[in-house]
Amino acid sequence: EVAEFQKIVGSLIELVDQLAKAAESEKMKAIGARNLLKSIAKQREAQEQQLRALIAEKKMQLERYRIEYETLRKIEADQNEFIDQFIFQK
């Protein structure tokens, strides 16, 4: 009976070792997945910041173009007025 008990205990120890190895393997997979998710989140955050900066830059550029357009419209109106006055003087 002692030999059979030792055999059962040995089988149980092997089973527990296999379960421990499987649990450790799953733990490492979970840690890897968590680290990957953190990395992806950081990359997305950095990309979002870059896009926000690009949007701000494009808004400033749009405002410069708008001001330049308004200035050119005023210059065109002044020149047209000058041309009209010049033509009517002749």
C-alpha positions as CSV (number, residue, x, y, z in Angstrom):
1,E,0.0,0.0,0.0
2,V,2.9,2.4,0.7
3,A,4.3,1.8,-2.8
4,E,0.9,2.5,-4.3
5,F,0.5,5.6,-2.2
6,Q,3.9,6.8,-3.3
7,K,2.9,6.1,-6.9
8,I,-0.3,8.1,-6.5
9,V,1.6,11.0,-4.7
10,G,4.2,10.9,-7.5
11,S,1.5,11.2,-10.1
12,L,-0.1,14.0,-8.2
13,I,3.2,15.9,-8.0
14,E,3.7,15.5,-11.7
15,L,0.2,16.7,-12.4
16,V,0.7,19.7,-10.1
17,D,4.1,20.5,-11.8
18,Q,2.4,20.4,-15.2
19,L,-0.3,22.7,-14.0
20,A,2.2,25.0,-12.5
21,K,4.1,25.2,-15.8
22,A,0.9,25.7,-17.7
23,A,-0.1,28.5,-15.3
24,E,3.3,30.1,-15.6
25,S,3.1,30.0,-19.4
26,E,-0.3,31.6,-19.4
27,K,0.9,34.2,-16.9
28,M,3.8,35.1,-19.3
29,K,1.4,35.3,-22.2
30,A,-0.9,37.6,-20.2
31,I,2.0,39.8,-19.3
32,G,3.2,40.0,-22.9
33,A,-0.3,40.9,-24.1
34,R,-0.6,43.6,-21.4
35,N,2.7,45.1,-22.4
36,L,1.7,45.0,-26.0
37,L,-1.5,46.8,-25.3
38,K,0.4,49.5,-23.3
39,S,2.8,49.9,-26.1
40,I,0.0,50.3,-28.6
41,A,-1.8,52.8,-26.4
42,K,1.4,54.9,-26.1
43,Q,1.9,54.8,-29.9
44,R,-1.7,55.9,-30.4
45,E,-1.2,58.7,-27.9
46,A,1.9,59.9,-29.7
47,Q,0.2,59.7,-33.0
48,E,-2.7,61.6,-31.7
49,Q,-0.4,64.3,-30.4
50,Q,1.3,64.5,-33.8
51,L,-2.0,64.8,-35.5
52,R,-3.2,67.5,-33.1
53,A,0.0,69.5,-33.8
54,L,-0.5,69.1,-37.5
55,I,-4.1,70.2,-37.3
56,A,-3.0,73.3,-35.3
57,E,-0.3,74.0,-37.9
58,K,-2.8,73.7,-40.8
59,K,-5.2,76.0,-39.0
60,M,-2.5,78.6,-38.6
61,Q,-1.6,78.2,-42.3
62,L,-5.3,78.5,-43.3
63,E,-5.6,81.7,-41.2
64,R,-2.5,83.2,-42.9
65,Y,-4.0,82.3,-46.3
66,R,-7.3,83.9,-45.4
67,I,-5.6,87.1,-44.3
68,E,-3.5,87.1,-47.5
69,Y,-6.7,86.5,-49.6
70,E,-8.5,89.4,-47.9
71,T,-5.5,91.6,-48.4
72,L,-5.3,90.7,-52.1
73,R,-9.1,91.3,-52.5
74,K,-8.6,94.8,-51.1
75,I,-5.7,95.5,-53.3
76,E,-7.7,94.3,-56.3
77,A,-10.6,96.5,-55.4
78,D,-8.3,99.5,-55.0
79,Q,-6.7,98.8,-58.3
80,N,-10.1,98.4,-60.0
81,E,-11.2,101.7,-58.5
82,F,-8.0,103.4,-59.7
83,I,-8.5,102.0,-63.2
84,D,-12.1,103.1,-63.3
85,Q,-11.1,106.6,-62.1
86,F,-8.3,106.7,-64.7
87,I,-10.7,105.7,-67.5
88,F,-13.3,108.2,-66.6
89,Q,-10.8,111.0,-66.5
90,K,-10.0,110.5,-70.2
